[in-house]
Amino acid sequence: MKNAVILLSGGLDSATVLALASQQGFACHCLSLDYGQRSSSELLAAERVAKVLGAAAHRVLKLDLGQLGGSALTDASIDVPIGGVQPGVPVTYVPARNTIMLSLALAWAEILGSRDIFVGVNAIDYSGYPDCRPEFIHAFETLANLATKAAVEGATLTVHAPLISMSKAQIIKTGMQLGVDYGLTVSCYQADEAGRACGVCDACRLRKEGFFSAQLTDPTSYYESKS
């Protein structure tokens, strides 16, 4: 089996990507980042998902981006928006997060002798983050193939973003077909310690709409009204 590194946040999208990579025959080495995010329960969700979906390995790296702040997900003084998804880049954007995560995944891939990295970014039903666009993924893949010993020696690396052009409903249907238990996942920006969701942040709204559009039961546990 070929090794692949999977960026696993513990959310709906990354769980689906792990299932897709596993279906394609990869030995999946999952990487999560404890970056000082509000919802640490997503890391527990990542651990559950990796175990249930048969990951070959799962590592959690600690890099406290809260020391820099600048995002509602890493700075407690900035409120998480709850009024609905708005145009533009929201305050939940974490500066350079996907660049940092992909760089760490690239390092591990090179150590493993892997030529494949999987990431669950999406540019359809998303919050407008600039590092979720196809242009970013293509640019990072180009960088990866310029900046690593493995690539210079001929081991070309591919960054897979299989969900990037899918709606949330399509993602959920795909995952259900692959046997993903979305009740194990945590998507909420401000989930409590038990992983229960607020129901009103952008991530919760996109998730709920996805299940509604897919005409499937939403297994999410909420601690507040879902209105």
Sequence and secondary structure as in RCSB ss.txt:
>XXXX:A:sequence
MKNAVILLSGGLDSATVLALASQQGFACHCLSLDYGQRSSSELLAAERVAKVLGAAAHRVLKLDLGQLGGSALTD
ASIDVPIGGVQPGVPVTYVPARNTIMLSLALAWAEILGSRDIFVGVNAIDYSGYPDCRPEFIHAFETLANLATKA
AVEGATLTVHAPLISMSKAQIIKTGMQLGVDYGLTVSCYQADEAGRACGVCDACRLRKEGFFSAQLTDPTSYYES
KS
>XXXX:A:secstr
  EEEEE  SSHHHHHHHHHHHHTT EEEEEEEE S S THHHHHHHHHHHHTT SEEEEEE  GGGT  STTT 
TTS    S   SS  TT  TTHHHHHHHHHHHHHHHHT  EEE    SSSS   GGGSHHHHHHHHHHHHHH HH
HHTT   EEE TTTT  HHHHHHHHHHTT  GGG    TT  TT  B S SHHHHHHHHHHHHHT      BSS 
  
